[in-house]
Each structure stands twice: as C-alpha cells, then as structure tokens.
Amino acid sequence: MLLPYILTKGALTDDDTGIAESGNGIPDIIDEARYEVDYWLRLRDGTGYGSGVTNPNTNNELFQAGPAAMSAWANAANAAMLADASASRAIPPCPISTRRLRWKPGAFANAYADPMLDQTIAAAGRGRDLKMMAAAFLYNVTGDQTYEAVIQTESLCTTANSAILNGTTSQIWGTAAYLMTPQPIHFQTLWNNMKASVIAQAKAKETGNIDTRPSRRATDETEMYFRTIQNVHHTLIAHAVTTDATEKALFRKALGLEADWSLGRNPLNMIEMGTGVHRAGCKTQRELHVHMGIQRQPARSGPGANAVSEPGRLEHHGHVQTVRVVRELLPGRLQEHLAHRRRLLRHALCLGALEYTPQQTMRGKMAL
C-alpha cells in the first residue's frame, strides 16, 4: 500500500476517499496503513507477536498463532515503513506504530534462540529480508548508520543484475527504501547495483511481457491460481529511479497497459475489482465478488473483491465434485478460457478455492 507513497515522496495526499478517518488532515493512505500496522502490533503475547489465527480444524476450532520471530520481523518492517512515510510529509507519529515500537519488534526477533532469518513466508520473503526492509526505512527516518550497515550486509544486490524477488526472497521494499533515501549514501556501489538491478529485472520479468503476450499485460509470472493478480513492483520502482527518458516512457507504457487490463481492457470487458459505489460499477458484476469466502451480494463492494477466475486449484483444495460441475458447465479448454479472461466462472456455482485475498490479488493492484 505504501510503496507508491514512498516512490512519490508523499505526493498521494488525498484525504477525502470516504474512509472513517477522511477529513482529519492526514492522507487517507497513511490512515489506512496506520490501522493495519497497529492491528498487527496489538497481537502481542508476552514478549512476542503472533500472526493471526489458523484455519478452522475439523471441529471448527480456530487457534491464535503463537509468537514467532518472523511475526516480529514483519511488525518491525511495517512500523518502520509507516514511520518513513509519515516523516516524508511531517505527519505526527501514531503513538503505537511509529514512536514507541519502531525497532522493538526487531529486538524481540533478535532475542529468540532462532531469529528465523532464513525462514521463508510466502511473498514476504525471508526473515532477513524483513530485517533489511525495517533497517532501510529506519535509516531513512533516523540517519543512523547502524541501520545502513544492515542494508549493506543483507542486500542481494551484489551485481548490476541481481534478483531481488523470487520464490524465496523478497527485497523489493527494502531496495526501494534505500533507493529513495533522503539520507547520505555511504555505500554508493550498493546503491548503484540496486538501481541497475531493479531496471534490469523490470525489463526481464515485467515490461518485456508486453511485446510477447497477446494481452500486452506486464504482470510477472507469479500469479499461481490468482488470475486477477497484478504484480509490476520492479517496473514501479524502475520508473521512479531511472533518469533515462526512453526507459521512463517504456515503464510508463507497461504500467498503463497493465492498469488498463483490470479496468476493462480484457475479453470480458469487465473491471476486475469491486466498484459497487463507483459510477463504473455497472462493468464489475458485483454479484460475483468474493467476500471473506462467503457468497453474498453486498450493496457496497470494496476494491479487494474480485470476480473469480481460478478453477485450476479446485482439485488441490479437495473440491472434486465442484470440478465435475464446472467441467460440465464449461467443457473443453476450461483452464485456458478462464486464465485468459474469455469466460467467467459464476462463483454462486462454485464455493471452492474462493477467498477474499488482499495479499495475493490486491497488493500489486493497489500499488499500481
């Protein structure tokens, strides 16, 4: 959520988007981020942090996840990024997330017998990636070179074409933080490698796709079964840091083509996010949206709601009967038709593999 705010140095100042905090003099994007950061910081258990609840077991019981170093690293990264974003507009710090606990979660993580630095958790990467991210944003806020040294130690950018985002590592946000730092740069070679790597990776993994795909989409290849995903993080950062006019125009073109796809430039001519209270709501088929895994038809449909296009994982989730029904309804090249948005699965007929997934489908879409 805050990546574009960091990249634009606080240019997104809208305070009238209709959330509860609108009109309080603080950009709504900061209000939203504060709410999220504080929520996770409150999941305290003793001297550590939890990371939500488990899925229900066969007895329909839910369990709070116990404190772990990875949760602490994630909290440190969240709070530090919010602190940097707030500082960029001289916004008064939130008493919980950006003043008292900037690095305290990191201290908790270091105190564990196993700080989980090489543990991987989905798109967040490894513990050390979150540690680097927290350090990078805290360096931006404080100028303390101790944090900058952590960036130097943990960064993967040892060459001019280093991968900072793959199946096990994720240094997108930490890299963006150091590239946009207002503080003195004491590791110029590292900074140069970061900039060159982001630009090279943007071309290889995202922007280059617009010349080979019939859809002309730029999103990377990490969609798995989330067909409405839009991940162009490399291109977003590359557009912000390149000084080459030709490159900047190319990145802008790729971002525009990807954004257009979710706004209706697709075979279904359908907006791929909730717009129930927007004038374009007629193009979004609100009744197909997924809300917390429950089929319902809300009067207000938030942007996190997506029309479903992900039948490929139904068998994986054990919904064999659903798969049979779907195949009878949409025979033939079902997977391909749905993947390329030529057909739509009306999810009233399919409750399997449907979930409200802001992490998977909205993280990139929101930033874009």
DAUR-V962148 format. One record per residue. RES is the residue in one letter. PHI is phi in whole degrees, -180 to 180 (999 if undefined). PSI is psi in whole degrees, -180 to 180 (NA if undefined). D_FIRST is the distance of its C-alpha to the first C-alpha in whole Angstrom. Layout:
RES & PHI & PSI & D_FIRST
RES & PHI & PSI & D_FIRST
//
This chain:
M & 999 & -42 & 0
L & -88 & -8 & 4
L & -56 & -50 & 6
P & -65 & -29 & 7
Y & -66 & -41 & 8
I & -67 & -44 & 10
L & -67 & -30 & 11
T & -96 & 7 & 13
K & 56 & 43 & 14
G & 83 & 26 & 12
A & -78 & -18 & 14
L & -87 & 86 & 11
T & -103 & 10 & 14
D & -53 & 130 & 14
D & -126 & 27 & 15
D & -141 & 37 & 17
T & -86 & -1 & 15
G & 95 & 12 & 17
I & -84 & 171 & 15
A & -59 & -32 & 18
E & -90 & -2 & 17
S & -54 & 139 & 17
G & 89 & 6 & 20
N & -91 & 6 & 19
G & 88 & -2 & 19
I & -114 & 135 & 16
P & -51 & 136 & 13
D & -60 & -30 & 11
I & -65 & -33 & 8
I & -72 & -41 & 9
D & -59 & -44 & 11
E & -63 & -43 & 9
A & -66 & -40 & 7
R & -59 & -44 & 11
Y & -60 & -45 & 12
E & -66 & -47 & 10
V & -62 & -46 & 12
D & -65 & -34 & 15
Y & -58 & -48 & 15
W & -72 & -33 & 15
L & -66 & -27 & 17
R & -79 & -10 & 20
L & -81 & 58 & 21
R & -89 & 144 & 23
D & -143 & 99 & 27
G & 69 & -122 & 29
T & -103 & 20 & 28
G & -137 & -174 & 25
Y & -127 & 142 & 22
G & -92 & 180 & 22
S & -136 & 45 & 19
G & 96 & -161 & 20
V & -117 & 161 & 23
T & -79 & 167 & 24
N & -69 & 153 & 25
P & -66 & 146 & 29
N & -87 & -170 & 32
T & -66 & -19 & 35
N & -94 & 10 & 36
N & 62 & 36 & 33
E & -103 & 142 & 32
L & -111 & 146 & 28
F & -129 & 138 & 28
Q & -72 & 132 & 26
A & -68 & 138 & 25
G & -72 & 163 & 26
P & -65 & 142 & 25
A & -150 & 158 & 24
A & -62 & -37 & 23
M & -60 & -40 & 20
S & -64 & -38 & 19
A & -68 & -43 & 20
W & -61 & -42 & 18
A & -62 & -41 & 15
N & -66 & -40 & 15
A & -62 & -43 & 16
A & -65 & -45 & 13
N & -60 & -50 & 11
A & -65 & -39 & 13
A & -67 & -41 & 14
M & -64 & -41 & 10
L & -65 & -38 & 10
A & -62 & -42 & 14
D & -65 & -45 & 13
A & -62 & -41 & 11
S & -66 & -40 & 13
A & -66 & -30 & 16
S & -65 & -23 & 15
R & -118 & 15 & 16
A & 54 & 40 & 19
I & -82 & 133 & 17
P & -55 & 135 & 19
P & -69 & 147 & 18
C & -72 & 135 & 17
P & -60 & -28 & 21
I & -89 & -56 & 19
S & -84 & -29 & 16
T & -118 & -2 & 17
R & -112 & -60 & 20
R & -84 & -25 & 22
L & -123 & 30 & 20
R & -57 & -50 & 18
W & -116 & -5 & 21
K & -56 & -42 & 23
P & -59 & -37 & 21
G & -64 & -38 & 21
A & -64 & -39 & 25
F & -60 & -45 & 25
A & -62 & -43 & 24
N & -65 & -26 & 27
A & -78 & -17 & 29
Y & -68 & 148 & 29
A & -58 & -38 & 32
D & -117 & 103 & 30
P & -73 & -1 & 27
M & 58 & 37 & 25
L & -66 & -27 & 24
D & -107 & 7 & 25
Q & -74 & 140 & 24
T & -111 & 138 & 21
I & -135 & 101 & 19
A & 44 & -136 & 17
A & -74 & -10 & 14
A & -76 & -14 & 14
G & 81 & -150 & 17
R & -93 & 166 & 20
G & -58 & -40 & 20
R & -70 & -24 & 21
D & -69 & -41 & 18
L & -68 & -37 & 16
K & -62 & -45 & 19
M & -63 & -42 & 18
M & -60 & -48 & 15
A & -60 & -45 & 16
A & -63 & -40 & 19
A & -64 & -45 & 17
F & -71 & -34 & 15
L & -70 & -32 & 18
Y & -64 & -41 & 20
N & -60 & -37 & 18
V & -79 & -41 & 19
T & -105 & -27 & 22
G & 75 & 8 & 24
D & -72 & 118 & 25
Q & -70 & -13 & 27
T & -60 & -40 & 27
Y & -70 & -39 & 23
E & -63 & -35 & 24
A & -65 & -34 & 26
V & -65 & -40 & 24
I & -59 & -48 & 22
Q & -60 & -41 & 25
T & -71 & -41 & 26
E & -94 & -19 & 24
S & -64 & 142 & 22
L & -87 & -5 & 23
C & -82 & 75 & 24
T & -94 & -10 & 28
T & -134 & -179 & 28
A & -85 & 2 & 27
N & -144 & 56 & 26
S & -90 & 141 & 24
A & -81 & 124 & 22
I & -108 & -2 & 19
L & -146 & 114 & 18
N & -147 & -158 & 20
G & -69 & -19 & 21
T & -124 & -19 & 21
T & -120 & 152 & 19
S & -151 & 98 & 16
Q & -116 & 25 & 16
I & -58 & -52 & 13
W & -74 & -40 & 11
G & -65 & -39 & 14
T & -65 & -44 & 16
A & -60 & -39 & 13
A & -61 & -46 & 14
Y & -72 & -36 & 18
L & -64 & -30 & 18
M & -101 & 11 & 16
T & -63 & 138 & 18
P & -87 & -5 & 20
Q & -89 & 163 & 23
P & -60 & 142 & 26
I & -98 & 113 & 26
H & -98 & -7 & 28
F & -124 & 74 & 28
Q & -64 & -38 & 28
T & -62 & -42 & 29
L & -62 & -47 & 26
W & -60 & -44 & 24
N & -63 & -42 & 26
N & -64 & -39 & 25
M & -60 & -49 & 21
K & -62 & -48 & 21
A & -65 & -39 & 24
S & -67 & -44 & 23
V & -61 & -44 & 19
I & -66 & -44 & 21
A & -65 & -43 & 24
Q & -69 & -34 & 21
A & -62 & -43 & 19
K & -69 & -41 & 23
A & -76 & -39 & 24
K & -100 & -19 & 21
E & -132 & -67 & 20
T & -60 & -37 & 21
G & -62 & -21 & 25
N & -66 & -25 & 24
I & -68 & -18 & 25
D & -95 & -8 & 28
T & -118 & -19 & 29
R & -96 & 135 & 27
P & -57 & -32 & 29
S & -74 & -20 & 26
R & 64 & 23 & 25
R & -78 & 152 & 21
A & -107 & -9 & 19
T & -55 & 150 & 17
D & -74 & -174 & 18
E & -96 & 24 & 21
T & -102 & 23 & 19
E & -70 & -23 & 19
M & 50 & -122 & 21
Y & -104 & 11 & 22
F & -91 & 91 & 19
R & -72 & -16 & 20
T & -100 & 13 & 17
I & -71 & 150 & 15
Q & -142 & 96 & 13
N & -115 & 105 & 13
V & -131 & 42 & 13
H & -62 & -42 & 11
H & -59 & -44 & 15
T & -68 & -38 & 16
L & -59 & -46 & 13
I & -71 & -43 & 14
A & -60 & -41 & 17
H & -62 & -34 & 17
A & -77 & -30 & 16
V & -104 & -21 & 19
T & -67 & 145 & 22
T & -108 & 3 & 25
D & -90 & 121 & 26
A & -63 & -36 & 27
T & -67 & -44 & 27
E & -63 & -44 & 24
K & -60 & -41 & 22
A & -66 & -39 & 24
L & -64 & -46 & 23
F & -65 & -40 & 20
R & -63 & -40 & 19
K & -63 & -45 & 22
A & -63 & -42 & 20
L & -64 & -40 & 16
G & -65 & -42 & 18
L & -65 & -40 & 20
E & -68 & -42 & 17
A & -65 & -41 & 16
D & -59 & -35 & 19
W & -59 & -45 & 20
S & -77 & -13 & 17
L & -99 & 11 & 19
G & 127 & -10 & 22
R & -84 & 65 & 24
N & -146 & 164 & 25
P & -56 & -26 & 28
L & -86 & -9 & 27
N & 53 & 43 & 26
M & -125 & 140 & 24
I & -76 & 129 & 20
E & -96 & 46 & 18
M & -163 & 164 & 16
G & -71 & 128 & 17
T & -137 & 39 & 18
G & -61 & -25 & 21
V & -113 & 20 & 21
H & -111 & 156 & 21
R & -64 & -19 & 24
A & -91 & 9 & 23
G & -58 & -24 & 23
C & -66 & -16 & 26
K & -101 & 7 & 25
T & -111 & -6 & 22
Q & 47 & 66 & 25
R & -58 & -30 & 23
E & -68 & -12 & 26
L & -94 & -3 & 25
H & -74 & 154 & 21
V & -100 & 129 & 21
H & -127 & 104 & 20
M & 53 & 33 & 20
G & 77 & 7 & 23
I & -118 & 133 & 25
Q & -79 & 119 & 26
R & -154 & 173 & 27
Q & -125 & 83 & 26
P & -74 & 150 & 24
A & -68 & -34 & 25
R & -113 & 125 & 21
S & -118 & 116 & 19
G & -75 & 165 & 15
P & -67 & -15 & 13
G & -77 & -10 & 12
A & -83 & 129 & 16
N & -125 & 141 & 18
A & -67 & 141 & 21
V & -82 & 138 & 23
S & -152 & 59 & 24
E & -146 & 57 & 24
P & -77 & -14 & 28
G & -62 & -21 & 28
R & -106 & 10 & 27
L & -62 & -43 & 29
E & -64 & -37 & 32
H & -59 & -35 & 30
H & -89 & 6 & 29
G & 85 & 12 & 33
H & -96 & 63 & 33
V & -65 & -43 & 36
Q & -62 & -39 & 38
T & -62 & -42 & 34
V & -60 & -41 & 35
R & -62 & -43 & 38
V & -62 & -45 & 38
V & -61 & -42 & 35
R & -68 & -30 & 37
E & -71 & -37 & 40
L & -74 & -40 & 38
L & -125 & 75 & 36
P & -70 & 170 & 39
G & 83 & -136 & 39
R & -85 & 62 & 36
L & -57 & -53 & 33
Q & -58 & -46 & 31
E & -65 & -43 & 31
H & -59 & -46 & 31
L & -71 & -41 & 28
A & -61 & -36 & 26
H & -97 & 13 & 27
R & 64 & 31 & 26
R & -91 & -17 & 30
R & -139 & 160 & 30
L & -125 & 134 & 28
L & -91 & 114 & 29
R & -76 & 110 & 29
H & -74 & -3 & 28
A & -62 & -23 & 30
L & -94 & 0 & 33
C & -150 & 102 & 30
L & -97 & 4 & 29
G & -86 & 146 & 28
A & 59 & 27 & 25
L & -112 & 127 & 23
E & -154 & 158 & 20
Y & -82 & 108 & 17
T & -122 & 72 & 14
P & -63 & -32 & 11
Q & -66 & -51 & 10
Q & -73 & -46 & 13
T & -103 & -20 & 12
M & -105 & -17 & 9
R & -59 & -53 & 7
G & -72 & -38 & 8
K & -62 & -42 & 9
M & -65 & -44 & 6
A & -64 & -43 & 6
L & -64 & NA & 9
//
